[in-house]
């Protein structure tokens, strides 16, 4: 086994074999993200993306700022949306950004520790269930991950050549690529999503360590030069980012943290879920704070062990400390904030997985050289087997099926009551294109008093229980207790694991029939089998 002093060091020059490996892994990662990209329905965040990109430019910008989002990502999607507005059309940019991140991770690991480290790190980035999940989601998390990973590549370059980083920008040996990647990647990430803000702390701590390495009596000029470049880069970043964050603060009325009250309270269980899904190759549920069962339970332990070895082997190298800060600052900062207001979510720490996987790749170089090819093949197989369940597991509530059922069976004068206040948005966005809009046939409301009043006036009521996003939810039994005044449901239709539709006849009616097949809808137990009699198409519904 190699010691840390014998650890191979990469260079910035790619060989033909490096390029071949990079292309193979990028293809694997792209295929993983494009496969069944439209099989899962939109959840609330994606439904809001769909609605936002169909606003006018002024309304889009105002809506983004008022919801603590930068408008840049949504403006980009709006430019692309005329080409295709279905699930896949809005998600493909995320797949491409996530795939590009794989290439940058490979490049960093190759530069720091050689080809073997690059292959392992890139494979983990390509086949991480959480990275693939967000690579199939119409949100900006993979774009932010890509931009921060580009900025990290720049910092690693600066850490490997502090003297070049300290030169005047007009000097021929000034590291333009390092500073340029850091500044542009950081500006881009900050101007896409506020989740990138902790990167400023990690990056400036890294720059401080680089500057401190130059602070020797015979290096005073280099120290001053680096500080000058550092301050200039900070000024550029602030100039291009502060106005946008000022707009968010202005729209938030000073209530930033209070608007995150839907995040579950801090607990050891939630910390384990965040760590397992982000770093240890576990698949996460989207609307519940939990990880789903895995078919390769030892993979996470293996990744954690190699990550620890990588940290140990890089402990004396400046670029190793840059990687450590890139990995550790984000979760530690959110943990500290969570002591006041819970802020720990897997997607909020998603970008910190990139430096972690690089450290895992470095840890893999501790294996004897003759074992590395076998280890890489084994890793590819294990990661692939571990990922496969993501394509047939319900990770997002089936609001598409609920919308299809309601659109096919509600009648004029019916009422649709939703226990989740965001459910009307889900039903509207996932409305089947070939059906009359639900809200044109029935009143859709999340107010129980309105539903009860209409029921007493003779309206049939469809009560829908289910989550649209993470946050407080109630069980089906609790939901039934809440609407007990409606009596006994004539029909109970489960739509996936999260959603149940209950139909209540108007008071005083002896029964009700389907408008399409005259099937008696007042069914006897087991009531769940009633779904087999409904003539509802179960095809994928695209907005």
Buried (B, 14 or more C-beta within 10 A) or exposed (E): EEEBEEBBEBEEEBEEEBEEBBEBBBEBBBEBBBBEBBBBBBBBBBBBBBBBBBBEEEEBBBBBBBEBBBBBBBBBBBEBBEEEBBBBBBBBBBBBBBBBBBBBBBBBBBBBBBBBBBBBBBBBBBBBBBBBBBBBBBBBBBBBBBBBBBBBBBBBBBBBBBBBBBBEEEEEEBBEBBBBBBBBBBBBBBBBBBBBBBBBBBBBBBBEBBBEBBEEEEBEEBBBBBBEBBEEBBEBBBEBBEEBBEBBBEBBEEEEEEEBEEBBEBEEEBBEBBBBBBBBBBBBBBBBBEBBEBEBEEBBEBBBEBBEBBBBBBEEBBBBBBBBBBBBBBBBBBBEBBEEBBBBBBBBBBBBBBBBBBBBBBBBBBBEEEEBEEBBEEBBEBBBBBBBBBBEBBBBBBBBBBBBBBBBBBEEBBBBBBBBEBBBBBBBBBBBEEBEBBBEBBBBBBEBEEBBEBBEEEBBBBBBBBBBBBBEBBEBEEBBEBBEEBEEBBBBBBBBBBBBBBBBBBEEEEEBEBEEEEEEBBBEEEBEEBBEBBEBEEEBBBB
